[in-house]
Amino acid sequence: MHPFLGVTQIVRTPVGRASSVDGTGWQLRVRVAVPQLRWSVLDRPRSAEREVLFGAWSAHDGLVRVPLNPAIDHDQASERADSLLAALASCHDKVPFSRADNYELWLLDKEDALPLALLLSATEEPPPSPDWPLHWHASRRDENGFATAESRERLIRLVSARAGHPPCAQWVQRDAGGGSGLHGVGLAGPLRARRLPAEVFPGLTLREQWPEEDDRTLVQDYLEWLAPYLLMLSEMDDAVRDRLEHAARRRALAVEQCHRLYPRILNPELIESARVEAMMRRSSDA
């Protein structure tokens, strides 16, 4: 979630799940009985079901299996993978699916205790824990990320200063009208079980209103860098989507990866030109 890098599509059955980050390639995991370690020859054989990676599937390439642990039941794994593939075949072309992660963990502003930056999301209410990650990051460690290292560090310091020390965060159950506060980390008593209206939640995962113009510009530059991924969100008005589509045009490769999961496209010519550029760049690198 920090950085926000899009949405994951999931097809789940009682025996496995398929997941995709681009709407085209799917990773398949199935539940199978896996033998447990025996500490001595006197221990009775035991096994427990768990998910294992079975392979990858796409409509273009079909199924590509990965080697399985010889100790598991390969027939059972194949049978359950066939069941999962049947479910996937019936709905993979209907992406993007409706959002299911209605529980969100928000870093709070130290001054008004309102949502500042999105940290995590979940499909079920998470249990209370003091160990939720409360430090917001502008990019992943394995990528160059947003702008220069100096800009990234400045943005991280900006958000951290606004959150205060120690930072506070709250899980919120979202709905059409806003959200209902749940437990969190470092919360004062009155903040629990509060009701928050929709307008206090940053629509693009990070608050855009900042007192200083330089700070506002820095945040806007960051959100424009995230534009190819933010366009996967469905809850935004046309003016915001139009702005993001124009910003996303500058990141052709990311648009090509993400465009199948855009719920709406206002400027199809922009998205198509980005895809053409991405294909040309890949061809020249081949």
Secondary structure, 3 states (H helix, E strand, C coil): CCCCCCCCEEEEECCEEEEECCCCCEEEEEEEEEECCCCCCCCCCCEEEEEEEEEEEECCCEEEECCCCCCCCHHHHHHHHHHHHHHHHCCHHHCCCCCCCCEEEEEECCCCCCEEEEEEEECCCCCCCCCCCCCCCCCCCCCCCCCCHHHHHHHHHHHHHHHCCCCCEEEEEEECCEEEEEEEECCCHHHCCCEEEHHHCCCCCECCCCCCHHHHHHHHHHHHHCHHHHCCCCCCCHHHHHHHHHHHCCCHHHHHHHHHHCCCCCCHHHHHHHHHHHHHHHHHHC
